[in-house]
């Protein structure tokens, strides 16, 4: 066998190794799309994340994974158009699984071109981030409820200071007890609530340092 034949064999081996690698990855949906958006390959991660067997989707348009609203708004086509022009598209959004369940996903679409710059298709990588997104949403909702609780308290002045002592928020209790509206104090230093004598003695700074320790 000639050296050129050996090189071809090694190249084929590398190609087969890469194909096996992609096919066995289960944490990411990795598949190829032709220039018109039709699915050409499908890996184990795509099956796990989106619920379809390869024979159910290969040859189908990838827009089938989007909601009817997103399809009507032309989102799949816009994604391909951006990837075609910029070389890459990435975003978070909702996808629809085979069972109808909607998942929150992070997707990347990369344009694939030959040496002459001709578009051969797109590589699409999708990761299911539903758990992270729902956790973030739960945190946002928890913070919203806490803020509503704090804002509704009128018997206590409750407000936040940044590390240097500047006021960053102000509740109804603070407005009632101290007599200032939020617009009057947010962004100012909390030392304004001390007497001139106490400020000259450095009591605001001592209070912050004590709290910091």
C-alpha positions in Angstrom: 0.0 0.0 0.0 1.4 3.4 -1.0 1.9 6.3 1.5 -1.1 8.1 -0.2 -3.3 5.1 0.4 -2.2 4.9 4.0 -3.1 8.6 4.4 -6.5 7.9 3.0 -7.1 5.1 5.3 -6.0 7.2 8.3 -8.3 10.0 7.1 -11.2 7.5 6.8 -10.4 6.2 10.3 -10.5 9.7 11.7 -13.8 10.4 10.0 -15.3 7.2 11.4 -13.9 8.0 14.8 -15.5 11.5 14.7 -18.8 10.1 13.5 -18.8 7.5 16.4 -18.0 10.3 18.9 -20.9 12.5 17.8 -23.3 9.5 17.6 -22.6 8.5 21.2 -22.9 11.9 22.8 -26.1 12.0 24.8 -26.0 15.3 26.6 -26.2 17.4 23.4 -28.4 17.1 20.3 -25.9 17.3 17.4 -27.2 17.0 13.9 -26.6 18.4 10.4 -29.1 20.5 8.4 -28.9 21.0 4.6 -28.9 24.6 3.2 -32.7 24.6 3.1 -33.2 23.5 6.7 -33.8 19.7 6.2 -32.3 17.3 8.7 -29.5 15.1 7.3 -28.1 13.4 10.5 -29.2 12.6 14.0 -27.3 11.6 17.1 -28.2 9.8 20.4 -28.4 13.2 22.2 -31.0 14.4 19.7 -33.0 11.3 20.4 -32.8 11.8 24.2 -33.5 15.6 24.2 -36.1 15.9 21.5 -37.6 12.4 21.6 -37.5 11.4 17.9 -35.8 8.4 16.4 -33.5 9.2 13.4 -35.9 7.6 10.9 -38.7 10.0 12.1 -36.8 13.2 11.4 -34.1 12.7 8.8 -35.4 14.4 5.7 -37.8 16.5 7.7 -37.5 20.3 8.2 -36.0 21.3 11.5 -38.8 23.8 12.0 -41.0 20.9 13.3 -39.3 21.4 16.7 -40.7 24.9 17.1 -44.1 26.0 18.3 -46.7 27.1 15.9 -46.3 30.7 16.9 -42.5 30.6 16.2 -43.1 28.9 12.9 -45.6 31.5 11.8 -43.2 34.2 12.8 -40.5 32.6 10.7 -38.1 32.1 13.5 -36.4 28.9 12.1 -35.8 30.7 8.8 -34.4 33.7 10.6 -32.0 31.5 12.6 -30.6 29.9 9.4 -30.4 33.3 7.7 -28.3 34.8 10.5 -26.1 31.7 10.6 -25.7 31.9 6.8 -24.7 35.6 6.9 -22.8 35.8 10.1 -21.4 32.2 10.2 -23.1 31.4 13.5 -26.3 31.8 15.4 -26.9 31.1 19.1 -29.8 31.7 21.5 -32.0 30.3 24.2 -35.6 29.5 23.5 -38.4 27.0 23.7 -38.4 23.8 21.6 -41.2 21.2 21.3 -40.4 17.5 22.0 -42.2 14.6 20.3 -44.4 14.1 23.3 -45.5 17.7 23.1 -43.6 18.9 26.1 -41.9 22.2 25.7 -38.3 22.4 26.9 -36.0 25.4 27.3 -32.9 24.9 25.2 -29.7 26.7 24.3 -29.0 26.2 20.6 -26.0 27.0 18.3 -26.1 26.8 14.5 -22.9 26.9 12.6 -22.7 27.5 8.8 -20.6 24.8 7.1 -18.8 25.8 3.9 -16.3 24.1 1.6 -12.9 25.6 0.7 -14.5 27.7 -2.0 -17.0 29.2 0.4 -20.0 27.3 -0.9 -22.6 26.7 1.8 -22.9 22.9 2.4 -25.3 23.1 5.3 -25.4 23.8 9.0 -24.4 22.0 12.1 -26.8 22.4 15.0 -26.0 21.8 18.6 -28.8 21.9 21.3 -28.5 21.6 25.0 -31.5 21.1 27.3 -31.4 23.8 30.0 -34.9 23.4 31.3 -33.8 22.6 34.9 -31.5 25.6 35.0 -34.1 27.9 33.5 -36.8 26.8 35.8 -34.5 27.2 38.8 -33.6 30.7 37.7 -37.3 31.5 37.2 -38.1 30.1 40.7 -35.4 32.3 42.2 -36.7 35.4 40.3 -40.2 34.6 41.6 -39.0 34.1 45.1 -37.1 37.5 45.0 -40.3 39.1 43.7 -42.4 37.8 46.5 -39.8 38.8 49.1 -39.7 42.3 47.6 -43.5 42.6 47.8 -43.3 41.5 51.4 -40.6 44.0 52.3 -42.3 46.8 50.4 -45.6 46.2 52.2 -44.0 46.4 55.7 -44.8 49.8 57.2 -43.8 49.3 60.9 -40.1 48.9 60.1 -37.7 50.9 57.9 -36.1 48.3 55.6 -33.6 49.3 53.0 -30.4 48.2 51.4 -27.0 49.8 51.3 -24.1 49.1 48.9 -20.7 48.4 50.4 -19.8 52.1 50.7 -23.1 53.0 52.4 -25.1 54.3 49.5 -28.8 53.5 49.7 -30.0 51.2 46.9 -33.7 50.7 47.8 -36.3 52.0 50.2 -39.5 50.4 51.6 -42.9 51.9 52.7 -41.8 51.6 56.3 -38.7 53.7 55.7 -40.8 56.3 54.0 -43.2 56.4 56.9 -40.6 56.4 59.7 -38.0 58.6 58.2 -40.2 60.9 56.1 -38.3 60.6 52.8 -39.7 59.1 49.6 -37.6 56.6 47.7 -36.8 59.2 45.0 -35.3 61.5 47.7 -32.9 59.0 49.2 -32.0 56.2 46.8 -28.5 56.9 45.5 -27.5 59.1 48.5 -25.3 58.0 51.5 -27.1 56.7 54.6 -24.9 59.1 56.8 -27.6 61.7 56.0 -29.7 60.2 58.8 -27.0 60.9 61.4 -26.5 64.2 63.2 -23.7 66.5 62.2 -21.9 65.7 65.4 -22.2 61.9 64.8 -20.9 62.3 61.3 -17.9 64.3 62.4 -17.2 61.5 64.9 -17.3 59.0 62.0 -20.2 56.9 63.4 -21.6 56.0 60.0 -18.2 54.5 58.9 -17.9 52.7 62.3 -21.4 51.2 61.8 -20.5 49.9 58.4 -17.2 48.5 59.5 -18.9 46.8 62.5 -21.5 45.2 60.3 -18.8 44.2 57.8 -16.9 42.4 60.5 
